[in-house]
Structures are given as structure tokens and as C-alpha cells.
Amino acid sequence: MTKRTRYFLVGAAAILVVGLCTGLVAYYSGGLASLSAAQTGPSELTYVPADAAIVAYANVREVMTSQFRERFRQAMPQPDEGRNELLKETGIDVEHDIDHVVACVLPKDGEDGGLVVARGRFNPTQLESLAREHGAVVEDYRGKRLLVAQSHDGHRQPTLAFLDPGLVAIGDEVSIKSAIDAEMGGHSVLSNDELMGLVKDVDSSASAWAVGRLDVLRAKAHLPEEVERQLPPVKWFAATGRVDGGLSGTLRAEARDEQAADNLRDVVRGFFALARMQAGSDPKVAALLQTLQLSGTGTTVQVSFTVPAEVFELLAKAHKAGQ
């Protein structure tokens, strides 16, 4: 793989990494526009097929301009070389060009798929030129321009699609075409009442969130029986993150029944206790673990956390001391 090929692939993956990773670990995801998920969710959900197992959103713009990110950069400074080279090759500045992303996982027979839909400012001419240099084929699908990379390993072909001005999609070819079909045919996740019920419950102030059906993914995973027996029977989950001066979030899971929920709470308590023992006298880890809270009744299990600004001050001091 040549250096320019790597940048093309990284340029495509950057949207996913910055979006989802920002959202879920504060940059897990999840550059994103303001969210009204408590009502209908972002408009890009029209491109998410109705059978999606997991749907995620990240407000990249909010994360990138937050005090949290600035404190994180001060605590853990990173060189700008990679960012500058990525900008040169793809025209994408991950800090300023991406507003928000929506991503999904699509369980299918055979190889699972997925895609990321990103809203922002992109240079289609530069992206298409770079893709063509590495053998991508231009294809028109239902009026949308697709750049389909050639795959020689039998896997699905990576594809970049220009959906609308300022809106691109990255994923495998099958998933991209399914997304276009969903938007044009009205068979998007908006018609999936169960999944949209989770989306509507998301805190409207969340910088990033992810919801989904874990039972669907487990059924597709074909895990060994002894492993399957050890996993808690969780049907669905909802994760949210809020970025401001610090980072806060919740992870909520719905177990199969109350007994399963009780067992899951016991597992989480045990994990917390082990983590606190492992933390020892490390003030950074101890400060973080103290914010973890376990709650929930009936079949619901919820874990919440907060990373206060003081943790980043400790990280910065530890980083300087280690230099």
C-alpha cells in the first residue's frame, strides 16, 4: 500500500474515527450539528436503513470547540504532522470541516456492513481525484455519485458516495446503496418504532449518542456456547455523552428479565471494585473511578460517569513530570 493510498483510506476513516470515537469516549464518536434527538433525531437518519442494529450520532463541531477538548490537548499534546498531511492529501481538516456524523451497523447474511454519513465541508474534486489515482471506479446509483474502490480479497468494496452538497457517506458498497434506497423509498430507521423509541429517549443536550440491539448482534456473532453462556442477556443499550468543561455520560442497558438485570448489576459492581483496587494510589484513575455510579431498577441497568476538569489538570502534571 502506497503512502497516498493510506491517506485516501485514512481520510475516509477519519470521519468515522473522529465521529464515533469522539462520541463514545468523548470522541467515540461520535463534528456535529445541534441535535434534536428527543424529537426526531438528525435529518441524516433518513439514510439509515430500517434494519440497522446500531445507530450512533456525534456532534463533532461541539466536541472540537469544547473546553473539554482544549484541556485534553493541553494534558496530552499531539503533533500536527499527521493532521497536516491528511489535509494536504484529502482536503479534509478533521478539526474544522466536519459538523456532525451519523453511523450505523447493518447485520446481514454473510458479511455484516455499515456506513457513516457526514455533514460538513468537503472537496469532491480532490477526493475523487485521489480515489481515481488508486483505482476507484466512478458509478452512478439512483442519481448519486459513487466512488467504488476495487477489492481483491473477496470482501465488500469500500465506497465513498456524494449524497448531497456537503453530505457524504463512507462504507461498503452494499450498505451505501441500501442507504440510498432507504432515503428514496422511505424505508429508513425512522420507520423502526423500537429503535426510534430509543433515539427519542436520548438527552437532547448530548454531544454524542449510540443506541442499538445487542441481541441481534449476538445472534449474528456465532459465539462458542461456553462464551455465550457467560454473557449477560442484554436486549438493547443506549449510550450518551455530554462534552463541555468536562465529560459526562451514561450507559443504559435493558436485560431480558429482572434476574438477568440483577446478575448484570453484580458483574458491574465487581468490575468497579476490581478497578478501584487496581487504581491503588494513582490520583488520576481514582478521581475518575469515584464518579462512576450504578443505578437502575427492574430490567434496566445504568452506569453514569463524569470526568471533571480537575482530572485533566492531573493528566497535564503527570505528562510534564514524565517528560
N, C-alpha and C positions, 0 to 999 in steps of 0.2 A: 504494500500500500504506500503510495507516494505521500509526500508532505501535504500537497494540495488536496489530495483525496481525503486525508484525515481532517482537514479544515472544513471541507464540504460536509462530511458526516458530523463533525463536532458542531458546525453551525446549525445543522438541523436538530441535533440532540440538545443544544444549549437551551432551546425553548422549553423542552421537557424538563431538563435539569433545573433550570432557574425557576420554572413554574412550580413543578411538583415538589422538588426538594425545598424550595423556599417556603412552600406552604406547610409541609408536614414536619419539617424540622426547623421551620421558620423560613427556611427557604426550601420546604417539602411539598415542593411545591412550592406552590403552589406557586411580571408587571401586569398588574391587573386593574381594570376599571372599577368604579364603585359598584357594590353588589347589593342587589335587592332580592337575595335568595329567599328571604322569608315570604316573598310573594310568589314569584315565578322563576327565579334564578336568572342567570345571564342569558342574553339572547342567543349566544352560540350553542346552547343546548339543543337547538333545532337541528344541529349537525350530529348529535349523539344518537346512534340507533337505539330503538326501544329495548333491545335485548342486552344492553350493557350491564355488566356485573358490578362495575365500579365506575363512579363518576367523580371527578375532582376539579376544583377551581382554585386559582391563586391570583391575587391582586398584586402583580409584580410591581406596578408603579408605587403602590402604597408601601410595600416592603422596602423597595430600593430607596425611598425618600424618608424612611423612618429613622427615629433616633436609635432604635434597636440596631439597625444595620450599621450606623455610624459607630456606635460603641463596639460592635463586633469587629469592625475593621480596625479600630484602634487597638483592640485587645489581640487580634490575630491578623496582622497586616499581611497582605498577599501581593506578590509582584504583579505589575500590569502587563508584562510581556505577552502572556497568553491572550489576554483580552484584546490587546492592540493588534496582534497577528490575526485573531479571529475577525476583528473589524475590517482589516485590510483584505482578507480573503473573501468574506461573505457580505460585507457591508452592514453587519448586524452588531450594534453596540448593546450588549445584554443589559446594561445599566439604564439605558435611555430609550431604546427602540421598542421595547415590549411593554404593552399596557396590562394585558391580562391573558391568561390561558385557561382553557377547559380541556380536560383529558378524560379518556375512558379506557376501560379494559373490556374486550369483547370475547367471551368464551365461545369457541366454535368447535365443530367436529374436526379433529386433527389438530393443527397448529392454531393456538389462540392468537388473537390480534388486538390491536389498539391504535389509538391516534391521539394527537394533540392538536387543538385548534388555537391559534394565537392571533391576538389582535394587537396591531402596532404599526410601525413604520418600517417597511422592507423595500429593498431594491430588486424588483423582479428580474430586471435585465441582468444584473450582476449574478443573482442566484442561478438563473437559467444558463448563463454563460459558463459558470463554474460547473454546473451539473453536466452540461453537454461535453465539457472537456474530459469528463470521466465516464463517458459512455451512456449517460442517461438519455432516454428516448422521450420526445415530446408527444403527448397524446391528448386528444380532446375527448372528454367524457361528459355528456349532457351539458355542453356549453362551458365546462370548467377546464382550465389548462392544467395538465398533469405532467410532472417530470418523473418518469419511472426509471429507477436505477436497475441495471442488469444484475441478476443474482445467478450465480453458477453453483450454489451449494444446495439447491433444492428448497430453500426457504422462501417465504414470501418476499416480494420485491419492495425495497424501501421506496417510498413515493412522497413527493412534495407537490401539493396542489394549491393553486391560487384560486380561492373561493370567491372573494370579492376584493375590491381595493382595501388594502390594509388588513386583510384576513387571509391567513394561510393555514394549511393543515399538513401535518407530518405524520406518517405511519406506514403500514404496509398497504400494498395496492388494493387488496380486498377490502380492508377496513375503510380506506379513503373513499372507495366507490360506494360502500354501504352508507357512509355518512352523507354523501351527495344524494343518494336515493332517499335517505330518511328526511332530509330537508325539503326535497322537491315533492315527495309523496306524503308528507305529513305523518310519517310513522317514526317519529323521533321519541326520545326518552320522555318527552312531555306527555305522551300517551300512556306511560308506565306509572299507574297511580301509586304503587307501593314505593318505588324509588323516588318519585317526586314528593311523596309524603315525607321522606327523609330530608330531601332538599329544602322543603318549606319549613322544616323544624330547625334548620341551621340558623345560628345567630346572625342577624343581618349586619352586624359590625365585624364579623370575622374577616380577617385578611386572606384566609385560605380555608378550604374545607374539602373533605372527601367522604363519600357515602357509598355503601355497596353491600352486596350479598356474598358473605363468606361461604355460605353453604354451597352456592353454585360453583365457586372456585374449587372448593374441596372435592366436590363430586367429579370435577374435571382433572384433578391432580393425580388420581390413581395411586394414592399413598399406600405403603405397606400396611397390612391390617394392624400390626402391633403399634405402628405410629398413629394410625387413625384412632385407635382406642384411647391414646393418651391426650389427644387434642380436645379441648372443651367444645361442646356442641353449640357453637355460636351461629346464629342465623344471619344477622346483619350488623353493621357497625356504622358509626358516624363520628368523624374526627373534625375538629375545628381548631384554628389557631388565630390569635389576635396579636398583631405587632404594633407597638407604639414605643414608649421608652424602654420597655422590656418585652418579654414574650410570655403569653399565656395560652392555654389551650385545654381542650377536653377530648377524651376518647370514650365513647359510649357504645356498648355492645348489648345486643339482645340475645339471651340464651334460649335454648329450646324449651326449658321449663325452670321452675324455681330451684329445684335440686341442682340442676346444672349451673345456675347462676350462683348459688351458694358455693359450689365447688370452685367456680372461677374466681370468686372473691378470695377464697382461701389461697388459691395459687398466687393471686396478686399480692396478698398480704405477705406471703412467704418470700416473694421476689423483693418486695420493699425491705423486709428485714435483712435479707442477704445483701442487698445493695448497700444498706446503711452500715453493715458490718465491714464490707469491702472498702467503703469510703474511708474508714478509720479517721485519721485526723486531717484529711485533705479538706480545707475550708471551702474550696470551690464546689466539690461534689456534695459535701454536707449541706451547703446552702441551697443547692438545687433539690436535693432529696427531701429537705424539710418542707418544700412546697407541694409535694405530692399528696393528693387526697383521694381516698377511695370512698365511693358512695353508691347509691342505687338501692332500689327495693324491688321485690318480686322477681321478674325475669331480667331486669335491667341492671347492668354493672357499668359504673362510670368512674373514670380516673381523670382528675384535673391537675394541672400544674401551672406554676408561674416562675419565670426566670427573671428576677428583679435586676435593676440596673447595677446593683452592688456586685453581682456575680461577675459582670464584665470588668469592673474595676479590679477584682481579684485576678481575673484572667490576664489583664494587662500587666499587673505587677509580676505575676508568675512568668509571663513571657519575657519581660525585661530582665528579670533575675536570671533567666536561663540563657540569655544572650552572652 
